[in-house]
Amino acid sequence: MARPRPRLLLAVLLGIHLAWVAGRVPHAVTAKRIAEVRAFETSGDCAFYLDGEHLSGADAVAWVRSNTTTDAAILFDGDRKGSMEFAPFLLFPRLLVDANAVPSGATEHGGRPIAHAERDGRRARIVLVGRGTSLELELR
Amino acid sequence: MTRLADGLARTVLFGTTTFAVVVHALLQSRIAVPAWSLPAAFVIGAILAVVLPSPIGVPDEATPTPRRRLVAWVALMLLAFAGAMLAYGAIATPARSWDGATSWELRARAFAAAPTLDQPLFRDPAVYGHTREYPVLQPMLLACVARLGAGIDGARAVFPTLWLTLLALCAGTWRRLGATLLLRTGLLVGFGLTPMLVDPTMGGVDSGFADVFALLALTAAAAGLVTRDHWLTAAAVLLCVVVKPEGLLHAMIVVVIAWLAGELRILCAALLGAIAGALLWLPLYLGLVGQHVDVADLAVRLVAIAVPIVVSGAWVRARRPRYGMRIAVLVTGAGVALAGAYWLTEVLGGLGSRAGVLGVYLDGDMRARARLVELPRILGWLAAYAFAPKYFGFIAPLLVALMLWGRGDRHRGRVLGALLLVGLASLALPFLASPETDLAHHVRSSLDRLMLHWVGVAWLLAGVRWSDHAVAGTGLTR
């Protein structure tokens, strides 16, 4: 039986590893990263995070962003997990405030105005509602 | 060049540790963190790097042959290109991965706007603050860089800097342990381009997660252990605790390995780092989950737990019992430690109340017992991920080969090997105790990131075993 040749085996194993990781640089490290950055720049942050295979709700967040002031308190309700997890990040510096923790007649929370909108001539509070993998807007 | 890189890595590590102490002390005192505290901490870090040198200096090296120098330069160019891609990925857009955006970068932006915990995102229970109780060091580090003029986009350059620090630290450690230029070059490229590190994926350098920071802290702790550098060990263990919630477990594992190794000074350093980290982070954590802890009471209990560990460590140091005996004593002591842990959670009312990320997992003791039947499946996943080239390349088979054919002084190999094995085995714990009902989904979404924390230890071990191997006369490095 031939003697094991550890020196050669170790060198081969390290060589395989180096070839593997270096060979991945053009595609996995470079091309995929550039494609991801371009996808972000093309679609915008809301769609990048929330218009994928698993999550939706980008339109709701984008609407809130374009129709409320940056110091607003945005009420939220429903599931906190899923799409809703991205809402505080995408809406910052606005803050998401639990709709159930705010009295129904309140117009501000912690010194911040609660975001309102008009529908059918009636002014109501904007509530972002988490539905697991999606988000909806309600006026309450 | 290795000496310069090593000095810079130690400066960053000591500077970051100083910054962590300042940040936590100020936040506990409800004082906003001034941006200038970051450069001030790094000046102190540079001074500490000079006045607290490693016990093993970076040795001089014979002038390499032109061929070897060329190989080293080609490798450096490859790493520089990868580093440029990581910097581009980090700076071009906000964090593109889930928790990187929803937790880590959100809090960095909040701190950049107001560097204090006294703001609604952290204090108002009605405000949706995703994982608001998570450690604050990384977000505050980014916030201070942003406030110093880089803006939040430029502040994300912190991530490739952590990657560079990691490589510089390993280069210095391998050099101290006898690896030649050629071997260091191979190890650096092999480690630096680990798929999980450089791919644009969750946990990668530019993902915005804190996993690279945790990897740096653990690798530095391992480097401290293996070079008997007690100051580096203390600083790194402190960083482990304040970087990620699982860092408390990392710190405990380093303490256990230092105890097993019979390195009393290192054991004391690791305990010092762990206690200081716990005293800095736990009061903040508990405050963020609506609990209060008496810091003095916590300190007394932590020191009371540390005393028997140090005394028994002194016994191991003096008597040098066989490893079997050490493990037997350790297992017996684990029972006492468990009692100590319950005593500790009693004072940490917030952990007992199961609030926050730690509470959720500590509440899992019943789940863990019920899920023990899943342990073989979890260990199977661990092995499968370790050997899957798409995550970690071929480091696992390389390590197996190195452990089989290693020669010479095995002490360092044993220390790092034990650290790696215990660390990897500990990764079963979060899956046993997790509230997540879909175990397979939980594994798919986080096991690779959790394993990433230990990759630096694996590559340090590879360097040590290879160098030891050469010392035995195979001629690989001498």
Interface residues (C-beta under 8 A of the other chain):
Chain A: P4 P6 R7 L9 L10 A11 L13 L14 I16 H17 L18 W20 V21 A22 R24 V25 A28 V29 T30 K32 R33 I34 E36 V37 F40 E41 D45 F48 Y49 F76 R80 M84 E85 F86 A87 P88 F89 F92 P93 L95 L96 V97 D98 A101 V102 H109 G110 R112
Chain B: L78 F81 A82 M85 Y88 G89 A92 T93 P94 R96 W98 A101 T102 E105 L106 R109 A110 A113 P120 L121 D124 P125 A126 V127 Y128 G129 H130 G186 V189 G190 L193 T194 P195 V198 D199 P200 D206 P389 G393 F394 I395 P397 L398 A401 L402 L404 W405 W466 H469 T474 G475 L476
